[in-house]
Amino acid sequence: MISPTSSSRSFARAAALTSALLLLVGCAPDPSPSPTPTPAFASEEEAFDAAEATYRAYTDASNATDLHDPHSFESVYRWLRGEALSAAKENYNAFYASGMTRSGETTFDSFTPVSHDRQIITARLCLDVSDVELLDTNGVSVVPADRAPRQSLEVEFAPAKTDSALAIFSTISTAAIKC
């Protein structure tokens, strides 16, 4: 049998511990409020200019990659999010794994604004890959013979922590514009 004094002490300890926990919970700081999204750009024109600058930075980073050095891919990845990032990682990893070499540079023109809201900016552009060649380890081109030298793309940009405050979220081939 437990003596009353031991039981009283246990109860007192439990009560003190419970009181201390309640005091700690009561003194916890209030959670900070969630930030309200605000437009990153003062005007639609500024948003589209940032989108074009983003795509240009992405293209420059892509042209600067060395397909034999996976560390060089990181400069491309920082301009991508979502499906665009997943696709790029898959492609660059495949190029690296198969020992491919790239020559030539990708360029773009005809950057055409389509839509803009607080979260997504959409534009169409003509991608020029006429100068780009992908070579296997034997130096043989793996570019399909029917690849169009100029390709029409619709690109979606989303807010991101980049120099332009945007990143490419998706890129879809489209026949919406003639390149």
PASEBA-1860 file (N, C-alpha, C; in nm, 3 decimals):
! residues 179
1> MISPTSSS> 0.083/-0.118/0.000/0.000/0.000/0.000/0.087/0.124/0.000 ~ 0.040/0.227/-0.071/0.117/0.351/-0.083/0.074/0.443/0.028 ~ 0.173/0.503/0.093/0.140/0.593/0.203/0.077/0.721/0.150 ~ -0.010/0.785/0.225/-0.077/0.907/0.180/0.021/1.019/0.148 ~ 0.132/1.024/0.219/0.226/1.132/0.194/0.293/1.114/0.059 ~ 0.325/0.989/0.021/0.387/0.964/-0.108/0.289/0.998/-0.221 ~ 0.164/0.962/-0.204/0.061/0.990/-0.303/0.038/1.140/-0.314 ~ 0.040/1.209/-0.201/0.021/1.354/-0.203/0.135/1.422/-0.275
9> RSFARAAA> 0.258/1.370/-0.252/0.374/1.428/-0.321/0.366/1.405/-0.471 ~ 0.325/1.285/-0.512/0.313/1.254/-0.654/0.209/1.344/-0.719 ~ 0.099/1.362/-0.651/-0.006/1.448/-0.703/0.045/1.592/-0.714 ~ 0.116/1.637/-0.614/0.168/1.774/-0.613/0.268/1.794/-0.729 ~ 0.355/1.691/-0.751/0.451/1.699/-0.862/0.378/1.705/-0.996 ~ 0.277/1.618/-1.013/0.202/1.614/-1.138/0.130/1.747/-1.160 ~ 0.074/1.802/-1.054/0.004/1.930/-1.064/0.102/2.042/-1.101 ~ 0.219/2.041/-1.040/0.320/2.143/-1.068/0.368/2.132/-1.212
17> LTSALLLL> 0.391/2.007/-1.257/0.436/1.986/-1.395/0.329/2.031/-1.494 ~ 0.203/1.997/-1.466/0.094/2.038/-1.553/0.084/2.191/-1.557 ~ 0.097/2.255/-1.441/0.092/2.402/-1.436/0.206/2.464/-1.516 ~ 0.324/2.407/-1.504/0.440/2.460/-1.578/0.418/2.446/-1.728 ~ 0.364/2.330/-1.771/0.338/2.310/-1.913/0.234/2.409/-1.963 ~ 0.129/2.431/-1.885/0.026/2.527/-1.925/0.085/2.668/-1.935 ~ 0.174/2.703/-1.844/0.238/2.834/-1.850/0.323/2.847/-1.977 ~ 0.396/2.740/-2.010/0.479/2.743/-2.131/0.394/2.757/-2.256
25> VGCAPDPS> 0.285/2.682/-2.261/0.197/2.689/-2.377/0.135/2.827/-2.386 ~ 0.095/2.881/-2.272/0.034/3.012/-2.269/0.131/3.121/-2.310 ~ 0.261/3.099/-2.293/0.360/3.200/-2.326/0.417/3.182/-2.466 ~ 0.371/3.083/-2.536/0.423/3.061/-2.672/0.384/3.180/-2.760 ~ 0.475/3.221/-2.849/0.443/3.335/-2.934/0.331/3.300/-3.032 ~ 0.253/3.401/-3.067/0.148/3.380/-3.166/0.214/3.347/-3.300 ~ 0.152/3.260/-3.378/0.211/3.232/-3.509/0.210/3.358/-3.594 ~ 0.316/3.374/-3.672/0.323/3.493/-3.756/0.222/3.482/-3.869
33> PSPTPTPA> 0.166/3.594/-3.910/0.065/3.589/-4.017/0.128/3.549/-4.149 ~ 0.049/3.484/-4.233/0.095/3.445/-4.366/0.103/3.570/-4.454 ~ 0.209/3.580/-4.533/0.217/3.697/-4.620/0.110/3.692/-4.728 ~ 0.058/3.807/-4.760/-0.041/3.817/-4.866/0.032/3.838/-4.998 ~ 0.000/3.754/-5.099/0.068/3.774/-5.227/0.040/3.912/-5.284 ~ 0.144/3.975/-5.329/0.129/4.106/-5.394/0.193/4.097/-5.531 ~ 0.145/4.176/-5.623/0.205/4.170/-5.756/0.352/4.209/-5.750 ~ 0.435/4.134/-5.818/0.579/4.161/-5.818/0.615/4.274/-5.914
41> FASEEEAF> 0.521/4.309/-6.002/0.553/4.407/-6.105/0.452/4.521/-6.103 ~ 0.501/4.640/-6.134/0.416/4.759/-6.131/0.320/4.765/-6.249 ~ 0.355/4.698/-6.358/0.269/4.702/-6.476/0.278/4.570/-6.551 ~ 0.184/4.550/-6.641/0.185/4.432/-6.726/0.310/4.432/-6.815 ~ 0.346/4.548/-6.865/0.465/4.559/-6.950/0.590/4.517/-6.874 ~ 0.600/4.559/-6.748/0.714/4.521/-6.665/0.716/4.370/-6.642 ~ 0.600/4.309/-6.623/0.591/4.165/-6.603/0.638/4.089/-6.728 ~ 0.594/4.133/-6.845/0.636/4.066/-6.968/0.785/4.089/-6.997
49> DAAEATYR> 0.836/4.206/-6.963/0.980/4.231/-6.979/1.059/4.135/-6.890 ~ 1.011/4.114/-6.768/1.078/4.022/-6.676/1.069/3.878/-6.728 ~ 0.956/3.842/-6.787/0.941/3.707/-6.843/1.040/3.687/-6.957 ~ 1.052/3.785/-7.044/1.147/3.774/-7.156/1.291/3.766/-7.103 ~ 1.323/3.845/-7.004/1.457/3.840/-6.944/1.482/3.703/-6.879 ~ 1.378/3.647/-6.820/1.391/3.514/-6.759/1.423/3.410/-6.865 ~ 1.349/3.413/-6.976/1.373/3.315/-7.081/1.511/3.334/-7.143 ~ 1.554/3.457/-7.156/1.687/3.484/-7.210/1.795/3.429/-7.116
57> AYTDASNA> 1.779/3.451/-6.986/1.876/3.399/-6.888/1.878/3.246/-6.890 ~ 1.761/3.185/-6.901/1.752/3.039/-6.910/1.823/2.989/-7.036 ~ 1.800/3.053/-7.151/1.864/3.013/-7.276/2.016/3.028/-7.266 ~ 2.061/3.139/-7.209/2.205/3.161/-7.192/2.266/3.052/-7.103 ~ 2.196/3.019/-6.995/2.245/2.915/-6.903/2.249/2.780/-6.975 ~ 2.147/2.752/-7.052/2.141/2.626/-7.126/2.255/2.616/-7.228 ~ 2.279/2.725/-7.299/2.388/2.726/-7.398/2.525/2.710/-7.333 ~ 2.537/2.749/-7.207/2.666/2.744/-7.136/2.693/2.608/-7.072
65> TDLHDPHS> 2.596/2.516/-7.074/2.618/2.387/-7.010/2.721/2.304/-7.085 ~ 2.788/2.221/-7.009/2.878/2.120/-7.064/2.812/1.986/-7.032 ~ 2.765/1.915/-7.134/2.690/1.791/-7.111/2.772/1.682/-7.044 ~ 2.904/1.703/-7.032/2.991/1.609/-6.961/3.011/1.649/-6.815 ~ 2.954/1.762/-6.775/2.970/1.812/-6.638/2.833/1.843/-6.577 ~ 2.776/1.750/-6.500/2.643/1.772/-6.444/2.633/1.893/-6.352 ~ 2.743/1.940/-6.298/2.739/2.060/-6.213/2.700/2.183/-6.295 ~ 2.730/2.180/-6.424/2.697/2.295/-6.510/2.546/2.304/-6.534
73> FESVYRWL> 2.472/2.199/-6.506/2.326/2.200/-6.526/2.255/2.286/-6.422 ~ 2.318/2.305/-6.307/2.255/2.380/-6.197/2.216/2.521/-6.239 ~ 2.295/2.584/-6.325/2.262/2.720/-6.368/2.134/2.722/-6.451 ~ 2.102/2.612/-6.517/1.977/2.600/-6.592/1.862/2.577/-6.495 ~ 1.881/2.485/-6.401/1.774/2.446/-6.308/1.723/2.562/-6.224 ~ 1.808/2.659/-6.194/1.762/2.769/-6.108/1.656/2.856/-6.176 ~ 1.643/2.846/-6.310/1.543/2.923/-6.384/1.415/2.845/-6.407 ~ 1.407/2.723/-6.353/1.292/2.635/-6.380/1.223/2.592/-6.251
81> RGEALSAA> 1.093/2.565/-6.263/1.014/2.511/-6.153/0.915/2.410/-6.212 ~ 0.855/2.329/-6.128/0.747/2.239/-6.168/0.785/2.145/-6.281 ~ 0.693/2.130/-6.377/0.714/2.035/-6.486/0.833/2.071/-6.572 ~ 0.861/2.198/-6.588/0.977/2.238/-6.669/1.106/2.190/-6.603 ~ 1.114/2.200/-6.472/1.233/2.154/-6.400/1.246/2.002/-6.410 ~ 1.136/1.931/-6.390/1.139/1.784/-6.399/1.185/1.738/-6.536 ~ 1.131/1.798/-6.640/1.167/1.760/-6.777/1.314/1.790/-6.806 ~ 1.361/1.906/-6.762/1.500/1.944/-6.786/1.595/1.847/-6.715
89> KENYNAFY> 1.565/1.813/-6.591/1.651/1.720/-6.518/1.656/1.584/-6.588 ~ 1.542/1.538/-6.634/1.536/1.410/-6.704/1.621/1.417/-6.832 ~ 1.604/1.523/-6.910/1.679/1.537/-7.035/1.830/1.551/-7.012 ~ 1.869/1.641/-6.922/2.012/1.662/-6.899/2.077/1.537/-6.841 ~ 2.007/1.466/-6.753/2.063/1.342/-6.699/2.081/1.237/-6.809 ~ 1.987/1.231/-6.902/1.998/1.137/-7.015/2.115/1.176/-7.106 ~ 2.130/1.306/-7.134/2.242/1.351/-7.218/2.375/1.314/-7.153 ~ 2.384/1.340/-7.022/2.507/1.310/-6.949/2.534/1.160/-6.947
97> ASGMTRSG> 2.434/1.080/-6.914/2.450/0.934/-6.903/2.492/0.871/-7.035 ~ 2.444/0.927/-7.146/2.478/0.867/-7.275/2.602/0.930/-7.339 ~ 2.665/1.024/-7.268/2.791/1.083/-7.316/2.777/1.175/-7.435 ~ 2.660/1.237/-7.450/2.637/1.325/-7.565/2.718/1.454/-7.555 ~ 2.738/1.513/-7.671/2.803/1.643/-7.683/2.710/1.733/-7.763 ~ 2.705/1.860/-7.726/2.621/1.956/-7.798/2.712/2.058/-7.865 ~ 2.672/2.097/-7.985/2.740/2.208/-8.051/2.632/2.306/-8.095 ~ 2.670/2.431/-8.111/2.574/2.534/-8.152/2.497/2.589/-8.034
105> ETTFDSFT> 2.420/2.694/-8.063/2.343/2.760/-7.958/2.197/2.774/-7.996 ~ 2.114/2.766/-7.894/1.971/2.791/-7.908/1.948/2.941/-7.890 ~ 1.862/2.998/-7.973/1.822/3.137/-7.958/1.670/3.144/-7.966 ~ 1.615/3.260/-7.939/1.471/3.277/-7.954/1.441/3.419/-7.998 ~ 1.322/3.433/-8.057/1.275/3.566/-8.097/1.123/3.563/-8.095 ~ 1.062/3.667/-8.146/0.915/3.675/-8.152/0.849/3.650/-8.016 ~ 0.902/3.710/-7.912/0.844/3.695/-7.779/0.713/3.773/-7.775 ~ 0.601/3.699/-7.764/0.468/3.761/-7.771/0.392/3.741/-7.641
113> PVSHDRQI> 0.359/3.849/-7.570/0.280/3.836/-7.447/0.141/3.777/-7.476 ~ 0.095/3.690/-7.387/-0.037/3.628/-7.402/-0.128/3.669/-7.286 ~ -0.085/3.641/-7.162/-0.169/3.677/-7.047/-0.082/3.699/-6.924 ~ -0.142/3.769/-6.827/-0.071/3.801/-6.703/-0.171/3.813/-6.590 ~ -0.146/3.742/-6.483/-0.221/3.765/-6.359/-0.119/3.767/-6.246 ~ -0.162/3.767/-6.125/-0.068/3.779/-6.013/0.029/3.661/-6.003 ~ -0.011/3.544/-6.049/0.073/3.426/-6.031/0.135/3.370/-6.158 ~ 0.070/3.382/-6.272/0.119/3.321/-6.394/0.128/3.424/-6.508
121> ITARLCLD> 0.240/3.423/-6.577/0.259/3.505/-6.696/0.279/3.407/-6.811 ~ 0.206/3.428/-6.918/0.216/3.338/-7.033/0.260/3.418/-7.156 ~ 0.353/3.359/-7.231/0.402/3.422/-7.354/0.430/3.314/-7.456 ~ 0.431/3.356/-7.582/0.468/3.265/-7.691/0.596/3.317/-7.754 ~ 0.678/3.224/-7.799/0.803/3.264/-7.862/0.843/3.162/-7.967 ~ 0.934/3.205/-8.052/0.990/3.116/-8.154/1.131/3.079/-8.111 ~ 1.151/2.950/-8.091/1.280/2.897/-8.051/1.355/2.855/-8.178 ~ 1.478/2.901/-8.193/1.560/2.867/-8.308/1.668/2.768/-8.264
129> VSDVELLD> 1.654/2.643/-8.309/1.751/2.538/-8.277/1.825/2.493/-8.403 ~ 1.820/2.574/-8.509/1.879/2.537/-8.637/2.030/2.515/-8.628 ~ 2.094/2.580/-8.531/2.239/2.571/-8.517/2.281/2.463/-8.416 ~ 2.184/2.396/-8.351/2.215/2.302/-8.242/2.225/2.159/-8.296 ~ 2.332/2.095/-8.257/2.356/1.956/-8.294/2.386/1.877/-8.166 ~ 2.327/1.760/-8.153/2.358/1.669/-8.042/2.429/1.549/-8.103 ~ 2.546/1.519/-8.049/2.628/1.412/-8.102/2.646/1.301/-8.000 ~ 2.641/1.175/-8.046/2.665/1.063/-7.955/2.816/1.048/-7.933
137> TNGVSVVP> 2.857/0.945/-7.861/2.999/0.927/-7.827/3.085/0.900/-7.950 ~ 3.024/0.861/-8.061/3.099/0.838/-8.186/3.099/0.962/-8.276 ~ 3.040/1.073/-8.228/3.035/1.196/-8.306/2.926/1.197/-8.411 ~ 2.829/1.106/-8.399/2.719/1.098/-8.494/2.599/1.175/-8.439 ~ 2.536/1.255/-8.523/2.421/1.334/-8.481/2.305/1.244/-8.439 ~ 2.241/1.279/-8.328/2.122/1.206/-8.282/1.997/1.292/-8.297 ~ 2.012/1.405/-8.365/1.898/1.494/-8.389/1.810/1.429/-8.497 ~ 1.681/1.417/-8.469/1.592/1.358/-8.571/1.595/1.442/-8.699
145> ADRAPRQS> 1.595/1.375/-8.812/1.601/1.443/-8.941/1.484/1.537/-8.963 ~ 1.370/1.508/-8.901/1.251/1.591/-8.922/1.233/1.699/-8.815 ~ 1.336/1.724/-8.734/1.325/1.830/-8.633/1.312/1.964/-8.702 ~ 1.212/2.039/-8.663/1.193/2.173/-8.718/1.305/2.264/-8.666 ~ 1.365/2.344/-8.753/1.473/2.433/-8.709/1.422/2.547/-8.620 ~ 1.293/2.582/-8.636/1.231/2.685/-8.552/1.104/2.626/-8.494 ~ 1.085/2.646/-8.364/0.973/2.584/-8.296/0.894/2.688/-8.218 ~ 0.762/2.678/-8.230/0.672/2.768/-8.159/0.645/2.711/-8.020
153> LEVEFAPA> 0.666/2.794/-7.916/0.645/2.750/-7.778/0.552/2.845/-7.703 ~ 0.474/2.789/-7.612/0.400/2.869/-7.515/0.465/2.841/-7.381 ~ 0.505/2.947/-7.313/0.582/2.935/-7.189/0.506/3.002/-7.076 ~ 0.497/2.932/-6.963/0.435/2.989/-6.843/0.543/3.019/-6.741 ~ 0.536/3.138/-6.684/0.631/3.185/-6.584/0.557/3.204/-6.452 ~ 0.623/3.172/-6.342/0.564/3.187/-6.209/0.663/3.262/-6.120 ~ 0.613/3.326/-6.015/0.702/3.398/-5.923/0.806/3.303/-5.863 ~ 0.928/3.352/-5.851/1.037/3.272/-5.794/1.146/3.365/-5.743
161> KTDSALAI> 1.230/3.311/-5.660/1.343/3.389/-5.608/1.459/3.378/-5.707 ~ 1.449/3.454/-5.815/1.554/3.463/-5.917/1.583/3.611/-5.940 ~ 1.682/3.640/-6.020/1.715/3.780/-6.049/1.600/3.855/-6.113 ~ 1.515/3.785/-6.188/1.403/3.850/-6.256/1.272/3.836/-6.179 ~ 1.275/3.767/-6.065/1.157/3.738/-5.981/1.062/3.638/-6.047 ~ 1.107/3.570/-6.154/1.025/3.470/-6.223/1.108/3.346/-6.253 ~ 1.038/3.236/-6.276/1.099/3.112/-6.325/1.003/3.051/-6.426 ~ 1.057/2.969/-6.513/0.976/2.900/-6.614/0.908/2.781/-6.546
169> FSTISTAA> 0.777/2.775/-6.558/0.700/2.668/-6.496/0.662/2.560/-6.596 ~ 0.630/2.599/-6.717/0.598/2.500/-6.820/0.628/2.554/-6.958 ~ 0.661/2.463/-7.047/0.689/2.495/-7.186/0.616/2.395/-7.272 ~ 0.531/2.444/-7.361/0.450/2.356/-7.444/0.467/2.395/-7.590 ~ 0.491/2.295/-7.674/0.497/2.318/-7.818/0.358/2.357/-7.865 ~ 0.350/2.457/-7.951/0.218/2.504/-7.996/0.226/2.546/-8.142 ~ 0.114/2.538/-8.208/0.105/2.585/-8.345/0.037/2.722/-8.349 ~ 0.024/2.785/-8.231/-0.046/2.911/-8.220/0.021/3.024/-8.299
177> IKC> 0.151/3.017/-8.312/0.220/3.117/-8.393/0.307/3.045/-8.495 ~ 0.323/3.108/-8.607/0.406/3.052/-8.713/0.546/3.110/-8.697 ~ 0.643/3.024/-8.681/0.781/3.069/-8.666/0.853/3.075/-8.798
END
